[in-house]
């Protein structure tokens, strides 16, 4: 995956994690029941889903493969589990020798770790946006990060057939919309909060390549 930028997948992943960690900071146990921009998912469910994405990325860089079955442990405190998972993931990537050059197997298909990191960065950043909206403290994706991730998203989702069932159709925004609004709108979210995005409908118990369900 080459989006024409000089920024590595590892750098994007680090920036996406930093943004998402800021979004998770205000989460309290009392807020876990709040609805999110993803229809049918409350904040607890979204944090558990995103935490499993972190675990899959960690598995990929540590073991060279990503299994299809998600973790079964439902954390009592999914926000703290997310923070711990982010720290483990950052540590694993920092400790790996030339992580971007590694191959990671998903359902028998080898993909570069760099491509998986970019895909993971996209999911983590967009779910960070979802989490921030759910807490009542909206936080736009930083403009530079959103601009690069939008190019990644357009490569991953070149047409309508690539969207179903994980993403809804793009939401129309004005030509003057900022990069964060354009990114989330491209992924089926209404940046102005009028309509929820569709809930990902991947088969229960399965993981999609590159970390699904953004």
C-alpha positions as CSV (number, residue, x, y, z in Angstrom):
1,X,0.0,0.0,0.0
2,X,1.6,3.3,-1.1
3,X,-0.4,6.5,-0.6
4,X,2.3,8.7,-2.0
5,X,3.6,10.0,1.3
6,X,7.0,9.6,3.0
7,X,5.4,8.8,6.4
8,X,5.8,5.2,7.4
9,X,3.0,3.0,8.6
10,X,4.7,2.8,12.0
11,X,4.6,6.6,12.3
12,X,1.0,6.8,11.3
13,X,0.1,4.1,13.8
14,X,1.9,6.0,16.6
15,X,0.0,9.2,15.7
16,X,-3.3,7.4,15.5
17,X,-2.8,5.8,18.9
18,X,-1.8,9.1,20.5
19,X,-5.0,10.7,19.1
20,X,-7.2,7.7,20.3
21,X,-5.7,7.7,23.8
22,X,-6.6,11.4,24.1
23,X,-10.2,10.5,23.1
24,X,-10.4,7.7,25.6
25,X,-9.1,9.9,28.5
26,X,-12.5,11.2,29.5
27,X,-14.2,7.8,29.5
28,X,-15.6,6.8,32.9
29,X,-17.5,3.7,34.0
30,X,-20.7,5.7,34.1
31,X,-20.3,6.7,30.4
32,X,-19.9,3.2,29.0
33,X,-23.6,2.9,28.3
34,X,-23.6,6.0,26.0
35,X,-24.5,5.5,22.3
36,X,-21.8,6.0,19.7
37,X,-21.9,7.1,16.1
38,X,-22.0,3.4,15.1
39,X,-25.7,2.3,15.3
40,X,-26.3,-0.4,17.9
41,X,-23.0,-0.1,19.7
42,X,-22.6,1.6,23.0
43,X,-19.3,2.9,24.2
44,X,-18.4,-0.3,26.0
45,X,-18.9,-2.4,22.8
46,X,-16.9,0.0,20.7
47,X,-14.0,0.1,23.2
48,X,-14.0,-3.8,23.3
49,X,-14.0,-3.9,19.5
50,X,-11.2,-1.4,19.2
51,X,-9.2,-3.1,22.0
52,X,-9.4,-6.4,20.0
53,X,-8.0,-4.5,17.0
54,X,-5.0,-3.4,19.1
55,X,-4.6,-7.1,20.2
56,X,-4.7,-8.2,16.6
57,X,-2.0,-5.7,15.6
58,X,0.1,-6.8,18.5
59,X,-0.3,-10.4,17.5
60,X,0.7,-9.6,14.0
61,X,4.0,-7.9,14.9
62,X,4.8,-10.4,17.7
63,X,3.9,-13.6,16.0
64,X,3.9,-12.8,12.3
65,X,0.2,-13.7,11.9
66,X,-3.2,-12.5,12.8
67,X,-5.7,-15.1,13.8
68,X,-9.4,-15.0,12.7
69,X,-10.9,-15.4,16.2
70,X,-11.2,-12.4,18.4
71,X,-10.2,-12.4,22.0
72,X,-12.9,-13.7,24.3
73,X,-12.0,-11.8,27.5
74,X,-14.5,-8.9,28.0
75,X,-12.6,-6.5,30.1
76,X,-14.3,-5.1,33.2
77,X,-12.8,-1.7,32.4
78,X,-12.5,-1.5,28.6
79,X,-11.1,2.0,28.7
80,X,-8.2,0.9,30.8
81,X,-7.8,-2.3,28.7
82,X,-7.5,0.0,25.6
83,X,-4.8,2.1,27.3
84,X,-2.9,-1.1,28.3
85,X,-3.3,-2.5,24.8
86,X,-2.0,0.7,23.2
87,X,1.1,0.6,25.4
88,X,1.8,-3.0,24.6
89,X,1.4,-2.4,20.9
90,X,3.7,0.6,20.9
91,X,6.3,-1.3,22.9
92,X,6.1,-4.3,20.5
93,X,6.6,-2.1,17.4
94,X,9.4,-0.2,19.1
95,X,11.2,-3.5,20.0
96,X,10.8,-5.2,16.6
97,X,13.7,-5.2,14.2
98,X,12.6,-3.4,11.0
99,X,8.9,-3.9,11.7
100,X,7.7,-2.3,8.5
101,X,9.6,-4.9,6.4
102,X,8.0,-7.9,8.0
103,X,5.3,-10.1,6.5
104,X,2.2,-10.9,8.5
105,X,-0.1,-13.7,7.5
106,X,-3.9,-13.2,7.7
107,X,-6.0,-16.2,6.6
108,X,-2.9,-17.5,4.7
109,X,-2.4,-14.2,2.8
110,X,0.9,-12.5,3.4
111,X,0.7,-8.7,3.8
112,X,3.5,-6.3,4.8
113,X,3.5,-5.1,8.3
114,X,3.7,-1.6,6.9
115,X,0.3,-2.0,5.1
116,X,-1.3,-3.5,8.2
117,X,0.0,-0.6,10.3
118,X,-1.6,1.9,7.9
119,X,-4.9,0.0,7.9
120,X,-4.7,-0.3,11.7
121,X,-4.0,3.5,12.0
122,X,-7.0,4.2,10.0
123,X,-9.3,2.1,12.1
124,X,-7.9,3.3,15.4
125,X,-8.1,7.0,14.4
126,X,-11.7,6.7,13.2
127,X,-12.8,4.8,16.2
128,X,-11.0,7.4,18.3
129,X,-13.3,9.9,16.7
130,X,-16.3,7.7,17.5
131,X,-15.2,7.5,21.1
132,X,-14.7,11.2,21.4
133,X,-18.2,11.8,20.1
134,X,-19.7,9.3,22.5
135,X,-18.1,11.0,25.5
136,X,-19.7,14.3,24.6
137,X,-16.3,15.9,24.0
138,X,-15.8,15.8,20.2
139,X,-12.2,15.8,19.1
140,X,-11.4,16.1,15.3
141,X,-8.7,13.9,13.9
142,X,-5.6,16.1,13.5
143,X,-5.6,17.6,10.0
144,X,-2.3,16.2,8.9
145,X,-3.1,12.7,10.1
146,X,-6.6,12.8,8.6
147,X,-5.3,13.9,5.2
148,X,-2.9,11.0,5.0
149,X,-5.5,8.5,6.3
150,X,-8.0,9.7,3.8
151,X,-5.6,8.7,1.0
152,X,-5.2,5.3,2.7
153,X,-9.0,4.9,3.0
154,X,-9.5,5.7,-0.7
155,X,-7.0,2.9,-1.6
156,X,-8.7,0.4,0.7
157,X,-12.3,1.3,-0.5
158,X,-12.0,2.2,-4.2
159,X,-15.7,1.6,-4.9
160,X,-19.1,0.7,-3.4
161,X,-18.5,-3.1,-3.6
162,X,-15.5,-2.8,-1.2
163,X,-17.7,-1.2,1.5
164,X,-20.3,-3.8,2.3
165,X,-20.8,-4.9,5.0
166,X,-18.3,-2.9,7.1
167,X,-19.0,0.6,5.9
168,X,-22.0,2.7,4.8
169,X,-21.9,5.0,1.7
170,X,-19.9,8.2,2.0
171,X,-21.7,11.1,3.5
172,X,-21.7,14.3,1.5
173,X,-19.8,17.3,3.1
174,X,-19.0,20.7,1.7
175,X,-15.9,21.4,-0.3
176,X,-14.7,23.6,2.6
177,X,-15.0,20.7,5.1
178,X,-11.9,20.1,7.2
179,X,-9.8,17.0,6.7
180,X,-11.2,15.3,9.8
181,X,-14.8,15.8,8.6
182,X,-13.9,14.5,5.1
183,X,-12.2,11.4,6.5
184,X,-15.1,10.3,8.7
185,X,-17.6,11.2,6.0
186,X,-15.8,9.1,3.5
187,X,-16.2,6.2,6.0
188,X,-19.9,6.6,6.3
189,X,-20.1,8.9,9.4
190,X,-22.0,12.1,9.6
191,X,-19.4,14.6,11.0
192,X,-22.3,16.9,12.0
193,X,-24.0,14.2,14.1
194,X,-27.3,14.0,12.2
195,X,-27.2,10.3,11.4
196,X,-25.4,7.3,13.0
197,X,-23.2,5.2,10.8
198,X,-24.1,1.6,10.1
199,X,-22.9,-0.9,12.6
200,X,-20.2,-3.2,11.1
201,X,-21.9,-6.5,10.2
202,X,-18.9,-8.8,9.8
203,X,-19.7,-12.4,10.7
204,X,-19.6,-13.0,14.4
205,X,-16.3,-14.3,15.7
206,X,-14.4,-13.4,12.5
207,X,-11.6,-10.9,11.9
208,X,-11.3,-9.2,8.6
209,X,-7.8,-8.8,7.2
210,X,-5.9,-5.7,8.5
211,X,-8.3,-5.2,11.4
212,X,-12.0,-4.7,10.5
213,X,-15.0,-2.9,11.4
214,X,-13.9,0.7,11.2
